[in-house]
Amino acid sequence: MSTYRDLPLPRALGAARAGVTPRGAARATVLRTVQARERRSHLSAPRVPTVGIDIGGTKVMAGVVDADGAILEKVRTETPDKSKSPQAVEDTIVELVLDLSDRHDVHAVGIGAAGWVDADRNRVLFAPHLSWRNEPLRDRLSGRLAVPVMVDNDANTAAWAEWRFGAGRGQDHLVMITLGTGIGGAILEDGRVKRGKYGVAGEFGHMQVVPGGHRCPCGNRGCWEQYSSGNALVREARELAAADSPVAHNIIERVQGSVPDITGPLITELAREGDAMCVELLQDIGQWLGVGIANLAAALDPQGFVIGGGVSAADDLLIAPARDAFRRHLTGRGYRPEATIARAQLGPEAGMVGAADLARLVARRFRRAKRRRVERYERYERYAEARRTPSTPQDSQQ
């Protein structure tokens, strides 16, 4: 069992020039310096197990991850209904961490949240699928768990995992695109996650690609994710099925006429079986994906793109048309090196693995603090044992 729960927490980590520095302030100072150290620190970070947590709109997945990116144990539960208070989600996170710490010596916790996280990686500014609005998630959880906590956007953590252990290994300039319900993304440059001034960089899904196009939940029209995402794929299939189009015969039959039962995984499954409509829908999504990637290449000029998220399970049914569209729309095509486009390798665990690995970067200082607490505790136990030991007659005579 982890010693973190067995020892009392100190009220401070040390003294500052002006007095005693609160534990939370010391942690904030450490976390603010992490980004500048990311590239070199992952090579010298302590090789200790950490917990990574991936929070989405439907599930909370937690796992103990070692320094090589291997998952030692994984647990999963449903995300509490978003109508509940943020406390309900935080309670779920704490329960999962404490459960894992019963079997592993956990040294830090990293959280990948599906939302906007501020530059200090403390507050979730906005989470579309959860009731988090300017929520101080890191501070709240640090107060309940006796380990350092790191919070980041889930696309950032997934990109870090792919750069460290997956399809992005060896690339100094990498862009990750996550295709799920919408489109998320992340940028890595020289081995550092580029979070932007306010922490919300990488929201590629809300680039406008069709002025006056489909209305997006963000409030704008024509956003990229309205044409290349899981929602776009399902919307097109359902529209054809609702119109009783002849090309939708197979999928209508598969769902027994219940149009709301049409899902992205079902479309992918039928496409693999050769259904012409589903193949065409994935090609359309892939072509829009390629258009957006060409725009990003013009702005960022990365070495490679990694495509992750649930929709990427379609593999070459999606990636091949994306590559074709990318080459057709790339600025200066034929006169510049082309970035590679690859499917993510780590699958749905990427966000969890990346969160755990990023948390390892802040574990070193708190690992030392833990060691000092253990040493103090052991000294106290030796002192208490000596006080409890009765004196011998020889001692009495002296």
N, C-alpha and C positions, 0 to 999 in steps of 0.2 A: 504493500500500500504506500502511496506517496506520503512523504513526510510533510508535505505542504499543509495538510489538514490537521496534522498532529501537534504542530507547534504554534504558539500564540504569535500573532503578527506584531511586529514592532510598529510603534506609532510614527516612526521617522526612519529614514535611511541614513541620515548623517546631518552634520551641522554645516550650514553655509556661513558666509562671512557675516551676514546680518543676523544670524540666528539659526534656528532649527528649520530645516526644509521639510515640508510635509511629504509623505510617501507619494501621493498623487502627483505633486509637482515634479519630484525627481523622475518619476516614470515618464511624465510628459517631456521633460528635457531629453531623456534618452531616446524616446520615440521620434522627436523632431530631428535628431541627428542621424536616424537610420537611413533615410534616403540617400544622403551624401556618402554613406559607407557601403551601400548595398553591393556594389560591384566587387569590392575586395573582401567584404566581411563574410560572404557566404562561404569563402574558401577557408576561413579561420574560425567560423562560428562553432560553438561546442557541439560535438556529435552526440546530442542527447535527444530522446524522444520528445516530440511536441504534439499537441492536438490541433488539427485543422478542422474548421467548421464551415460548411457551405450552407447558407440560408437562402432559400428560394420562396416562391409564393405557395408551393405545395409541400415542400419537404425541408427538414433540417437534417443534414448528414454530418456526422462527426467521426473522425478517425485519428488513431495514433500513427504518426509517420516518423520513420527514422531519417537519418541524415542523408541517405541515398535515395530518398523519395519512395521507399517501399512502405506500403500500408500494413502495419502490424495487426490492427484490429479496426473494424468499422461498425458503427451503429447508425441507425436511421429511424426517424419518426416523422409523423406528419406535422406540418407547420400549424400552430393554433390559428383558428379562424381570425382573419384580419380585423373583424369587428371587435375583437378583444383588445384589452390594453396591451401596450408594449411589454408590460410586466410578464404577461403570459409567455411571450417568446423568450424573454430573458430567463424565466424559470426553466423552460425547456432546455436552453443552452447549458445552464448550470447543472441540471440533472444529468445530461449526457456527459459533461466533463467529469463530474464526480464519479459517475459510473465507470468511465474509462480509467480514472486515477486509482480506482480500487485494484486494478490489475497491472498498471503501468506507472512508472515514476515520471510523471508529467512535469516538464520544466517551463512550458509556456503554452499559451493558447492563441491561435490566429483565427480570425473570423473573416470570411468573404461574404459580404452582404450585397444583396441585389438592390442597390440604391446608390445615391450620391453620398460620398463620405468626404468630410472636410479635409483640408490640407494637413491638419495635425493628426488625422486618423483617430479621432475621438468620437465625433458626432456623425450619426447618419442624418444627413440633411433632409433627405426625402427618399422613401422606398415605395414605389407604386403599388406593390402587392402586400405591403404590411402597414401597420398603423404607426410607423416611425416618422416623426416630423421633428427635426432638430433634436434628435434623441442622443444623449451622451452615453452611448453604448459602452465604450471602453471603460469609462470611469465607473459606471454602474456595475459592470462585471468584475472589474479589478477589486471593487469593494467586497465582492462575494467569493471570489476565488483567490487563493493565496499564491497566485502565479501572475507574471506579466501577461497582459492581454494586448493584442494588436488587431486593429480593425481596418479593413480596406474594401474597396469595391470588388465584387466577385470576378469581374472580367480581368482586373489587375492581377488577382491571385492566380487565375487560370493561365494568364500569359506568362507569369513568373514560373509556374510549374512547367509549361511547355519549353521555356527557354532553358531551364535548369535540367530537365529530365526527358523532354519529349521532342516534338517535331522542330522546335526552334533552337536546338543545341548548336553551338558554334556560330550563331548569327549575332552580330553586334547591333544591328538595326532591325527590329522585328515589330510587326503589327499583328495583333490578335483580333479576330472578328468572331464574335459568338452569335450564332443564329439560333434563337429559340422563339419564344413568343414574340419578341422584338429582336433588335440588333444591339448588342453591346460591343465594347472594344477596349483595347489597351495598346499603349505604345511603350516599347522598350528601346532605349538608345544607350549604347555603350554599357549594356548590362544594368541599366537603371530604369525603373518604372517612371515614366513621365506623367505626373498627375496634374500638372497645371498649377497655376497660381492659387486657385481655390479648391483644388482636389477633384474636380469633376471632368477632367479631360477624358477623351475616348468615347463620348456619346455620339458615335458615328451614325447611329440609327436615325438621328433627327436632322441629318443633312437633307436639304431639299433637293430632290432630283426631278420632280415633276411639278412645276408651279401650278397651283390651283388643282392639284390632284386629290387623291383620297384623303379624307379627314383623318388625322392622327389623334390618339388620346392626349398627346402633349398639347393640343390646341391648334397646331399648324396644319397645313395641307401639303401633300406631296412628299412626305418624309420617306427616306430610303427604306425604312423598315415596313412601310405600307406596300412595298413591291418585292421585297426579298427577305422574308421571315416566315416563321411557322404560321403566324396569323394570316399573312398574305396567301400562303399556300392553301390553307384550309378555307379561307374566304372564297377563293376562286373555285375550288372544288364544290363547295356548298352552293354557290350561285348556279353552277351548271346543273347540279343535281336538283335544285329547287325548280329550275326551268324545265326539268324532265328532258334534258338534252340527250339525244341518242348516244353521244360519246360517253355519257355518264352511266350507261346501263350497268356496267360491272359493279361500280361502287354503290349504286342504288340497291342493287341486288344483295351486295355484301352487308349493307346496314339495314336490309329489309325495309327500305323506304323511309327510315328515320334519318333525315338529313342532319340533325344535330349530332348524330353519332359518328359523323365523318371526322377523322382526326389526322394529324400529320403522319404518325407512324403507320396508319392504315394506307394512306396515299403512297408512302414509300414502299410498303409491302407489295401493293398492287403494281407499282412501277417495276419492281424487281421481277414480278411475274409476267411482265410484258404488256400491261394495260397501257394502251396508246395515250389515253387522256392523262393518266397520272405521270407518264414519262414526259409528256409535253408540258405539264404544269411545273415539274421540277426543272425542265430546261428553261422555262420562262423565269423562274426564280433565280436560277443560276446565271442567266444572262444579265438580270438586274444586279446580281451580286458582282459580276465582272465589271459593270459600269461604275458601281460605287468604288470598287478596288482601284480602278484606273484613276478616279478622282483623288483617292487617298495617295496613290503613287505620285501624282503630280504635286501634291502638297507636302508629302513627308519623305518621298524617295527612300523607302526602306529596302533592306536586302531581301526580306521575305515576308509573306503573309501566311498566317496559320488560321485555318477555319475550324472553329469548334462549335459547341452547342448541339442541341438535340437534332436540328435539321441536318447537320453535317453527317448524320448516320446514313444519308442517301449516297454518300461517297461520290463515285464518278458520275452518277446520274445528275449530280449537282455541280461537282467541282470541274468536270470537263467543259460544260458550257460556260462556266465562269471564266475559265482560262481563255477560251475562244473570244468571249466578249471583252475581256481585259486587253488582249492583244489588239483588238479592233479599235478600242477607244483610248488606248494609252497615248498620251501626248508625246510627240517626237518618236513614235514607233519606228523601229528600224535603225534608229540613230542613237540609241541609249541601251544600257543593260536592262534586262527585264527582271523584276523581282520574281522569286519563286512563289507558288501558291500550293500549299500542302494542307492536308487534313490533320487536325490535332490527333495526337497519339494517346493521350491519357484519358480520353473519354469523359464521362460525367464526374470522375473523381478529381479532375484537374484543379478546380477551385479549392477543394479541400486540401490537396497536396501542397498547392502553392501557398495557401494561408498558413499551413504548419511550417513550411520552410521559411517564410518571411518572419514568422514569430520566433524562429530559432535565432535570428539576428539580434533580438533584444534579450535573449535568454542569458547571455554571458554574465552581465552585471548582477542579475537577480540570482543566478546560480551561486555566485560568490556570497551574496547576502544570505542565501539559504545555508550555505556551508558554515557561515559565521553563526547563524541561529542554532544549527545543530551542535556546533562546538560549545556554545554557551549553555545549551540545554544539557549536554553531557557533563560539563563541568559542574553545573548545579546538581545533577544527579549524584556525582561522586561526592560532592560536599554534603548533600543530604544523607547519603549512605554512611559517610564517616560520622555524622552527628548521631545516626541511629545505632551505630555499633557500640555496645557496652564497653566500658573501660575494663582492662585487666587488673588483677590485684597489684601487679608490679607498677602499673601506672598510678594506682591509688596511693601506694607507698611513696612514690616520688612526689 
